[in-house]
């Protein structure tokens, strides 16, 4: 069974561009590294200030994100830019159609 986690962070309006740029760098790093058995997505809610990160790991896979310098940079920028406490949830997919 795979594991999914969602992290939702509302960002101060003046920092949205910085977070978006850090997300872009982190995704480019993932594209370059091509880690197996992980899926990642970053989304922005309609409010323009709430970022949602989704990560899915196959069973037995160690999360490679913490090893990426660009991920560490993204976390630092988000941590210093939050307007509210983050919402972190773990999900267990039970079925999907072309989603996971």
N, C-alpha and C positions, 0 to 999 in steps of 0.2 A: 504494500500500500504506500502511496506517496503521502508526503506531508506538505501542507501549504501554510504559509503565514502571510498575513496582511498587516502592514504598518501604515497608519494614517497620521499625517502631521500637518496641522494648520500652521502656515508660515506667515511671518509679518510681511505685509504688502511690499515693503521696500527691499526685501530679500528674495522675492520669488525668482527674479532673473538669475541670482547667484545659485540658487538651488537647481534651477533648470540647467544651467551650464554645468554644474557638478554631476547631475544625472547624465547628461550627454557624454561627459568624459568617462563616467563609470561604465555606461553601455558600450562605448567604443573599446574600453579595456576588456569587457566581457567578450565582445566580438573577436578581438585579437587573441585572447586566451582560449576561446572555444571550449570551456569546461563541459564535460559530459554529464547527462542525467540531472540537469538543473534547468529550470525555466524561470525567467524574471521579466517583470513588466513594471513600468512606472506610469502612473496615470495622474491627471490633474482634474479635480472636480470642477464643476461649472462655476463655483465661486472664485476660481482663479487663484486661490491661495492654499488649497488643501491638496497635498500630494498623497498618493496612495502607492505603496510599493507592494507588489505581489511576488513571492518566491515559492517555487515548487521544487522539492527535492525527491528523487526516487529513494526507495528504501535502501538503507545502508550507505548513503552518500553523505560525506562530510561537506558542509556548506563551504564552498571555495571563496565566497564573497569577502569574509574578514581578512583574507590574505592579500587582497588587491589594494594597493595604495589609493587608488581612485575611490574605492568604496569607503576607506577610512576618511578620506577628504570629504566625501559626501556626508557621512555621519557627523563630522565636525561642523560642517556648514549648517546642516539641519538642526543640530543641537543648539547652535548659537542663534538660530533664526526662528525658533518655534514661537508661535503666539499662544499656544495652549499645550497641555500635556498630550503626548502621543496616545493613540489607540492602537494596541497590538492584539491581534487575534490569531489563533492557530485554527486551521480548518482541516477537516478530513474529507476529501472528495468521495462521494458515493456514486457518482455517475456524471457524465457530461456528453454533449454532442459537439465534437470538434473544438472543445474548449481546453481540455487538459490532456 
